[in-house]
Amino acid sequence: MKLTKKSHACVRLEKDGRTLVLDPGAFSEQDAALGAEAILVTHEHLDHFDEKRLRTALETDPAVVVWAPASVAEKISAAFPGRVHTVGHGDTFTAAGFDVQVHGELHAVIHPDIPRVTNVGYLVDGGRVFHPGDALTVPDRPVETLMLPVMAPWSKISEVIDYVREVKPQRAYDIHDALLTDLARPIYDNQIGALGGAEHLRLAPGESTAL
């Protein structure tokens, strides 16, 4: 499996000539979703779901299929009948040749006065990759590669470290990092790497690795 990091929370997975994209939001490249056979969206916030960009991907390639929670699916499903699937915690499906399980229900708490939106995480190919979206969801099975939301308005570094400890992945790659400045990255790298208990890695946007 090939993992390519796109900007912020978006990643591309490729296997056997097929491509799956997760969370091509407004902070990611304009072409982040293009060329994908299937697209998964974790929740409705603009840095994970860009409606215009997703519509463009669906219009450009009539074979593209989307899986997303209801809050996202209802915005685009009418225009693309049969191609936008609503998912929730516990669902399983196959997308672009990848086996996917859905974990989680709610976005992390940003502030008690802000209502929590639906957020789902996607466990790919039996735990080879887990993308939690904007929540610290712990799947009920081992995870090889955790896509780690490293910096967000709703988190602090102690929570990120404890999340890695709880999931116990073989490795954790940073996502949700558009707001993390280069000046602060060494602090996060050192502390998560030293305290998380798993190999902590980072890919630059556009950089790939084999899993």
Long-range contacts (C-beta under 8 A, 24 or more apart in sequence): 1-125, 1-128, 1-129, 1-210, 1-211, 2-208, 2-209, 2-210, 2-211, 3-129, 3-145, 3-173, 3-203, 3-208, 3-209, 3-210, 3-211, 4-203, 4-206, 4-207, 4-208, 5-173, 5-175, 5-203, 5-204, 5-205, 5-206, 5-207, 5-208, 6-32, 6-205, 6-206, 7-32, 7-178, 7-205, 8-47, 8-175, 8-176, 8-177, 8-178, 9-42, 9-47, 9-48, 9-131, 9-133, 9-134, 9-149, 9-175, 9-176, 10-175, 11-129, 11-131, 11-147, 11-175, 12-36, 13-98, 13-124, 13-129, 15-97, 15-98, 15-125, 16-97, 18-96, 18-97, 18-98, 19-96, 20-95, 20-96, 20-98, 20-124, 22-122, 22-131, 22-147, 23-48, 23-49, 23-131, 23-133, 24-50, 24-53, 24-54, 24-57, 25-49, 25-50, 25-53, 26-50, 26-53, 27-178, 29-205, 33-57, 34-60, 34-61, 36-64, 36-96, 37-63, 37-64, 37-65, 37-95, 37-96, 37-97, 38-64, 38-65, 38-66, 38-67, 38-95, 38-96, 38-98, 39-64, 39-65, 39-66, 39-67, 40-66, 40-67, 40-68, 40-95, 40-100, 40-122, 40-131, 41-66, 41-67, 41-68, 41-69, 41-72, 42-68, 42-69, 42-119, 42-120, 42-121, 42-122, 42-131, 42-132, 42-133, 42-134, 43-69, 43-71, 43-72, 43-107, 43-117, 43-118, 43-119, 43-120, 43-133, 43-134, 44-69, 44-71, 44-72, 44-75, 44-117, 44-118, 45-107, 45-117, 45-134, 47-176, 47-178, 48-133, 48-134, 51-75, 51-76, 55-79, 58-83, 65-95, 67-93, 67-95, 67-100, 69-118, 69-119, 69-120, 70-118, 71-117, 71-118, 87-120, 88-118, 88-120, 89-120, 98-124, 98-125, 99-124, 99-125, 99-126, 100-124, 101-139, 103-130, 103-132, 103-137, 103-139, 103-140, 104-132, 104-133, 104-135, 104-137, 106-135, 107-133, 107-134, 107-135, 107-154, 108-134, 108-135, 108-136, 108-152, 108-154, 108-155, 109-154, 110-153, 110-154, 128-211, 129-211, 130-167, 130-169, 131-175, 134-176, 136-163, 136-166, 138-163, 138-166, 138-167, 139-167, 142-168, 143-167, 143-168, 143-169, 143-170, 144-169, 144-170, 144-171, 144-211, 145-169, 145-170, 145-171, 145-172, 145-173, 145-211, 146-171, 146-172, 146-173, 146-198, 147-172, 147-173, 147-175, 148-172, 148-173, 148-174, 148-175, 148-176, 148-192, 148-200, 149-175, 149-176, 150-174, 150-175, 150-176, 150-177, 150-180, 150-188, 150-192, 151-176, 151-177, 151-179, 151-180, 151-184, 151-188, 152-176, 152-179, 153-179, 157-188, 157-191, 157-192, 160-188, 160-192, 160-196, 161-191, 161-192, 161-195, 161-196, 164-192, 164-196, 164-197, 164-198, 164-200, 165-195, 165-196, 165-197, 168-197, 168-198, 169-198, 170-198, 170-199, 171-198, 171-199, 171-200, 171-201, 172-196, 172-198, 172-199, 172-200, 172-201, 173-201, 173-202, 173-203, 173-209, 174-200, 174-201, 174-202, 174-203, 177-202
